[in-house]
Amino acid sequence: MTRDEALFEFLLRMGDNTLILGHRVSEWCGHSPVLEEDIALANTALDMIGQTQLWLGLAGEVEGKGRTADNLAFLRDAWDFRNVLMVELPNGDFGQTLMRQFLYDAWSFVMTDWLKGSADARIAAIAEKAHKEVTYHLERSGDTVIGLGDGTEESHSRMQAALDYLYPYCGEMFEKDKADELLAEAGIAPDPTELRAEYDDIVGRVLAEATLAIPGGGYVHKGGRNGRMHTEHLGHLLTSMQWLQRAYPGAAW
Amino acid sequence: MYAQMIKTASNGIKPREEMSEEERAFQDKIDNDIKIEPRDWMPEDYRRTLIRQIGQHAHSEVVGQLPEGNWITRAPTLERKAILLAKVQDEAGHGLYLYSAAETLGVSRDELIELLHEGKMKYSSIFNYPTLNWADIGAVGWLVDGAAIVNQVALQRTSYGPYSRAMIRICKEESFHARQGYDAIRAMAFGTPEQKRQAQDALNRLWFPALMMFGPSDAESTHSEQSMAWKIKVKSNDELRQQFVDQTIPQIEYLKLDLPDPNIKWNEARGHYDFSEPDWPEFFNVIKGNGPCNVDRMKDRVAAWDDGEWVREGLLAHARKKAARKVAAE
């Protein structure tokens, strides 16, 4: 694996996470519990789609085969996607959506914070912009997890159920493979395992205030980040997301 | 836009000699274009009419998220998806300021939402039509927001201060949406034959519903007179509709799409385009709840509200606990 191949892999992972999660969040449009949440969810989705344009745009450039961000988003099949499994899971209720957002935001916060100092200036520039947005996303999703965890009995039990369901998917964000090693050596991207302590600290603090218990067990669902095996849900998501591009190939929109 | 057939809460205009001193002072302000502000005295009927109009407008912004949301997950490019998300977010924001404007008249957002869900308040008829192909999203921005702007530019001069100020802010964003919508349908109209077909289909289906947004013809519009005297309404339905038709036809011609109505023709003597009246029985049917999407739209909104109850209660309970802890700590 060359460094550019590793870089392409890494950029797909970054861009596919924001693409797929942004897509999931956008599914809420017009259906959230209160108008302020409709606005906040649309805003979060919008930021993530914006980040996707940058990550996948750079991925196409690094790959050097003339593929644009849109080509990568709309014309790859499921096995070529490199997002972690957690972001492709269905939204569930509002609590599950916000819990997933929080568990992702905390990782994205630590990750983009590191990437601001990347040896690759293009990555550092994207991270600089993304980190500002993610800081705000984390504040909001963290506050909502606290509010609902430490709310009523019902909201507490729904949030605990969401955490129990999602927590086994968190570990995948800290998996390491050959591509990660190559980029870490070059100072381009972090060794993912090294982000875990800060992540656990943020997540631990928020969940404690939310009166929620981190489930034991330690099993980790994985396979999305390296493309080995996605969930059944991704294919359905791509079916609607890619439909127009697939149905009318070559059209300009 | 988004407010049609607002029933004025009074029976005709009161002659000046029958007005009380307060009513005369109020009408004088309006006649002199002095804005009415929340703390000012106002006739109860003026307040009630405004609550209906602003409430209906706010509901329209919120329900209006649904036909556009229908395509967010299928937007064909990342850029189009981002534009659509930003637009829908703006619409929800408009809903928020309009509910806030209504609150200055003494009615809460929750009360208005309850009235909507009980079928006692309405939203614009346009959102009871489906969005069936991607060009509809362009057409909604171009025609629906375009029609809204024609109405809302007039409403910037409305007599109630908070509503007028909300309109000024909303119009800026709506103009942006209309241009983005036109750009989206332009890409289709000048695209492949299939795309052009979608653009034509969208125009044909949405043209008359867009004309209906201005409400029934002046001859049928029974509640307008008092609203005009109070400057809640500034121009008549027919004037606004004509203005919309006149500005839109050259835009259709630029797109090289077929006109959606065979009777559209420039009338030299009037200095306006002639056009066919929309199907008014259809309009009244949609208003009554028989439009293609009325039931589904309300079902979606009610489900969103009901499913979200635990969230609202949870966050409220947390805010109370936090406040109590703060008091205990002091």
Interface residues (C-beta under 8 A of the other chain):
Chain A: L19 H23 S26 E27 C29 G30 H31 S32 P33 V34 L35 E36 E37 D38 I39 A42 N43 A45 L46 I49 G50 T52 Q53 L56 A69 D70 A73 F74 D93 F94 G95 T144 I146 G147 L148 D150 G151 T152 E154 S155 H156 R158 S240 M241 W243 L244 Q245 Y248 G250 A251 A252 W253
Chain B: V62 V63 Q65 L66 E68 G69 I72 T73 R74 A75 P76 T77 L78 E79 R80 K81 A82 L85 A86 V88 Q89 A92 G93 G95 L96 Y99 R109 W134 A184 A187 M188 G191 T192 E194 Q195 D300 R301 A303 A304 W305 D307 G308 E309 W310 V311 R312 E313 G314 L315 L316 A317 H318 A319 K321
